[in-house]
Amino acid sequence: MKKLIFITLLLVIFPLKSFSQYFNDFTKPDLDGNDITLSKLLEKGPVMISFWATWCSPCKEEMKKMQPIYEKYKDQGFTYLAINQDNQKSISKVKSFINANKYTFPVVLDLDKHVFEDYLGVGLPYSLIIDKNKNVIAKHLGYITGDEVQIEKEIKDALSGNDSKDIKDESK
């Protein structure tokens, strides 16, 4: 009974949103070997980090839908950062896949999966939108056609500074 009271008290004192996603800076190489640092990207504006792999069909669909959104908002400071989760054996496919699809957004490699783990990744695709103040303002697990409408709204809100400080969790 004392444990139950203690846990209840903790939840009242520290609401669940205080245990929400937090910002983790990282530097990872892009496909040309250049280092990309998340905090440097955030100096320009909000960043959507999206964890993906070449074998993940929903990941590829999300990237296809995000390319025009990235092009539309990149001059306002928005960055779509694709963080690849392929293993060492399939990593050779990544650059050819990106080039074949003419994607212009930055792509980094997370071979050790540390970034994925730091952001509590549980499946692919897994995306987070981080505002300029380093607040994680939205999370999405999975992707189905049409999700880009909600994602674009969250990006516009982040660009205008109207984003909620509560995480929008669109996990499916």
C-alpha positions in Angstrom: 0.0 0.0 0.0 2.9 2.4 0.8 4.4 1.7 -2.7 1.1 2.6 -4.4 0.8 5.8 -2.4 4.4 6.7 -3.2 3.9 6.0 -7.0 0.7 8.0 -7.0 2.4 10.9 -5.2 5.3 10.8 -7.7 2.8 11.0 -10.6 1.1 14.0 -9.1 4.3 15.8 -8.3 6.0 14.9 -11.6 3.3 14.6 -14.3 3.9 12.2 -17.2 4.9 15.0 -19.6 7.9 15.7 -17.5 9.1 12.2 -18.5 8.6 13.1 -22.2 11.1 13.0 -24.9 14.2 15.2 -24.5 16.8 16.7 -26.8 20.0 14.8 -27.5 22.6 16.4 -29.6 24.7 14.3 -32.0 27.1 14.5 -34.9 27.0 11.9 -37.6 28.6 11.6 -41.0 26.5 12.2 -44.1 26.8 10.1 -47.3 29.8 12.1 -48.4 31.6 11.8 -45.0 30.8 15.3 -43.8 29.8 15.7 -40.2 26.2 16.9 -39.6 25.5 18.2 -36.0 21.8 18.4 -34.9 22.3 21.6 -32.8 23.9 23.4 -35.8 20.8 22.5 -37.9 18.5 23.8 -35.2 20.2 27.2 -35.2 18.4 27.7 -38.6 15.0 26.4 -37.5 13.0 23.3 -36.7 14.3 19.8 -37.7 12.4 16.7 -38.4 14.6 13.7 -37.8 13.3 10.5 -39.4 14.9 7.1 -38.8 14.6 4.8 -41.8 16.1 1.9 -43.6 16.3 0.8 -47.3 14.3 -2.4 -46.5 11.4 -0.4 -44.9 8.6 0.3 -47.4 6.7 2.9 -45.1 10.0 4.7 -44.6 10.5 5.0 -48.4 6.9 6.3 -48.8 7.4 8.9 -46.0 10.6 10.1 -47.7 8.9 10.4 -51.0 6.2 12.6 -49.4 8.6 14.6 -47.3 10.9 15.7 -50.2 8.4 18.3 -51.6 7.6 19.5 -48.0 11.4 19.9 -47.3 11.8 21.9 -50.5 8.8 24.1 -49.6 10.1 25.0 -46.2 13.9 24.7 -46.3 14.3 28.4 -47.1 12.4 29.2 -44.0 14.9 27.2 -41.9 13.3 23.8 -41.8 15.4 20.7 -42.2 14.3 17.1 -42.8 17.1 14.9 -41.6 16.9 11.3 -42.7 18.9 9.0 -40.3 19.7 5.7 -41.8 19.4 2.5 -39.7 20.7 0.0 -42.2 23.4 -2.4 -41.1 27.0 -2.5 -42.3 26.1 -5.1 -45.0 23.3 -3.1 -46.6 24.8 0.4 -46.1 26.1 0.4 -49.7 22.5 0.6 -51.0 21.8 3.9 -49.1 23.7 6.4 -51.3 22.4 4.8 -54.6 18.8 4.8 -53.2 19.1 8.5 -52.2 20.7 9.5 -55.6 18.2 7.4 -57.6 15.3 9.2 -56.0 17.0 12.6 -56.3 16.5 13.4 -52.6 18.0 16.7 -51.6 17.6 16.6 -47.8 20.5 15.6 -45.6 21.0 11.9 -44.9 23.3 10.6 -42.1 24.3 7.2 -41.1 23.7 5.8 -37.6 25.5 2.5 -37.9 25.9 2.0 -34.1 22.2 2.9 -33.6 23.1 5.3 -30.7 21.0 8.1 -32.0 18.0 5.8 -32.5 18.4 4.5 -28.9 19.0 8.0 -27.5 15.6 9.1 -29.0 13.9 5.9 -27.7 13.3 4.5 -31.2 11.1 1.4 -31.2 10.4 0.8 -34.9 10.7 2.3 -38.3 9.9 4.7 -39.6 10.2 6.8 -36.4 10.2 10.6 -36.7 10.5 13.5 -34.3 10.1 17.2 -34.9 12.3 19.3 -32.8 11.8 23.1 -32.6 14.5 25.7 -32.6 14.5 25.8 -28.8 15.4 22.1 -28.8 11.9 20.9 -27.6 10.6 17.7 -29.1 7.2 18.8 -30.2 5.9 15.8 -32.2 6.6 12.1 -32.6 5.4 9.7 -35.3 5.8 5.9 -35.3 5.0 4.3 -38.6 3.7 6.1 -41.7 0.7 5.8 -43.9 -0.2 8.0 -46.9 -1.9 11.1 -45.6 0.3 11.5 -42.5 2.2 14.1 -44.3 -0.8 16.5 -43.9 -0.5 16.4 -40.1 3.3 16.5 -40.3 3.3 19.6 -42.5 0.9 21.3 -40.1 3.4 20.6 -37.2 6.2 21.9 -39.3 4.3 25.1 -40.1 3.5 25.5 -36.4 7.1 25.1 -35.4 8.3 27.6 -38.0 5.7 30.2 -36.8 6.6 29.5 -33.1 3.0 28.3 -32.4 4.1 24.7 -31.6 2.7 23.3 -28.4 5.2 22.4 -25.7 3.4 19.1 -25.2 4.6 16.3 -27.4 2.1 15.3 -30.1 2.5 11.5 -30.2 1.1 10.1 -33.5 2.3 6.6 -32.8 0.2 4.0 -34.6 
